[in-house]
Amino acid sequence: MATSMKFEIIGEIAQAETIATGSKIREIVRLQKIYGRGRWRKRKGVVRVRLGGGTLHLAEIHWYEASGIGRKEFKIKELL
């Protein structure tokens, strides 16, 4: 269940792993158009987040990252 609410990441991302790279990423063309060419990876991990209402939760998050560009477009996939 993806959620599009505002949130803040608290601490370091644990259990980070790559779930797709390069052409296996459905959004690769859009990412390259917005942020530039790079070695793009879609990743996931677990981290504590503070939601808009101020409550703290443990959550699985997904994001995209590329060397020299950084981490982009964090999204909560599931509150744990």
Legacy VTK file of the C-alpha trace (Angstrom):
# vtk DataFile Version 3.0
C-alpha trace
ASCII
DATASET POLYDATA
POINTS 80 float
0.000 0.000 0.000
1.740 3.157 -1.166
0.991 6.416 0.563
1.598 9.937 -0.734
1.604 11.803 2.571
4.399 14.091 3.715
6.939 12.441 5.996
10.407 12.948 7.447
13.043 10.222 7.675
14.439 9.833 11.200
17.844 8.128 11.426
19.620 5.789 9.053
17.956 3.438 6.562
18.418 -0.214 7.601
18.199 -3.381 5.498
18.741 -1.371 2.295
18.706 -3.471 -0.846
18.518 -2.891 -4.590
15.303 -4.147 -6.188
15.883 -2.995 -9.801
18.647 -1.444 -11.922
18.881 0.338 -15.268
16.333 -0.717 -17.869
14.496 -2.902 -15.312
13.222 0.330 -13.696
9.857 1.249 -15.236
10.459 4.971 -14.604
14.004 5.105 -16.038
13.199 7.481 -18.929
11.397 9.922 -16.613
14.220 9.794 -14.035
16.853 10.510 -16.679
14.786 13.362 -18.118
14.253 15.043 -14.718
17.543 14.307 -12.894
20.007 13.323 -15.621
21.701 10.200 -16.888
23.338 7.966 -14.343
23.514 4.421 -13.030
19.988 4.400 -11.609
18.873 1.879 -9.000
15.507 1.402 -7.310
16.097 0.565 -3.645
14.128 -0.312 -0.552
14.826 -0.276 3.168
13.362 0.094 6.644
13.506 3.352 8.598
11.682 5.283 11.315
9.561 8.099 9.847
7.665 11.040 11.291
4.335 11.515 9.548
2.617 14.862 8.956
0.679 14.600 12.228
3.908 14.147 14.213
3.512 10.424 14.930
6.546 8.128 14.599
6.340 4.818 12.735
8.648 2.152 11.393
8.147 1.971 7.625
9.370 0.244 4.495
10.350 2.934 2.015
11.332 2.827 -1.661
13.466 5.367 -3.508
15.623 5.848 -6.603
19.325 6.687 -6.482
22.238 7.209 -8.846
25.926 7.921 -8.265
26.631 11.636 -8.468
22.910 12.457 -8.360
21.878 11.060 -4.988
18.654 9.655 -3.533
15.389 10.864 -5.073
11.636 10.354 -4.693
11.226 8.586 -1.355
7.872 6.891 -0.874
6.382 4.892 1.997
5.310 1.466 0.787
4.142 0.053 4.118
3.948 1.050 7.765
5.357 -1.766 9.887
LINES 1 81
80 0 1 2 3 4 5 6 7 8 9 10 11 12 13 14 15 16 17 18 19 20 21 22 23 24 25 26 27 28 29 30 31 32 33 34 35 36 37 38 39 40 41 42 43 44 45 46 47 48 49 50 51 52 53 54 55 56 57 58 59 60 61 62 63 64 65 66 67 68 69 70 71 72 73 74 75 76 77 78 79
